[in-house]
Amino acid sequence: MSTVIEEPPIVGLSRWLKLLDEWATFYETDPKAERTPSREELSAFDRAQSLYLLKERAIQTLYLSQSPSVSLGILEGPTPKTRIWLCENCRAQARKANLSPVEYAETTGGCAKCQREGLETDYYSLYVLNVDYGALGNWQFHTPVPIGQSYFPAPRSEAAPVVGRRPVDRQGRMTRLGQPISAANRRQYPEHTVVWHVWNGIKMLKAEIN
């Protein structure tokens, strides 16, 4: 007689969280998402944001499990540029030079009267949470540092070291790490089913932690 071995809660949550992340990416990036039926009357953008909020709960729970299978790191993003808001005089100079305000600011840096708004160093950096359960699977989940730093250790600390840089394309633009859910998986794993399993996975893992 065969014995059914239940998978650890971390593994179950990770499997469903990957599908949740793909659903969120689909809503955020695919034009067909607006025409996809849903139990909630929300725009594709709002559906994506709702799923991303649930994703944050899940990866926080994975980290708090303190399992040796879970590790945290940082993928460094490019250094953000300082935003410059031109003063009236510099705006006039930009018009004379036949440049847009943005082009003039990037070319000259503005003057002392221009307003400047700096973005934090890790504005484009990502936390990467890795779940390595050997033969049962390996998963990676990402969240922007400005969002994750409210519950994760500080970037570049011993608990969240730099493990690499965000990938960029040939033009130097940051590339998306997630992928949208396929049409086949949308049929096999409906959004509401995935959401239920992620919530249930969070509950089961929290019960094991406590």
Summary of the structure (lengths in Angstrom):
residues: 210
radius of gyration: 21.7
end to end distance: 33.8
largest distance: 85.2
contacts: 577
relative contact order: 0.21
helix: 46%
strand: 17%
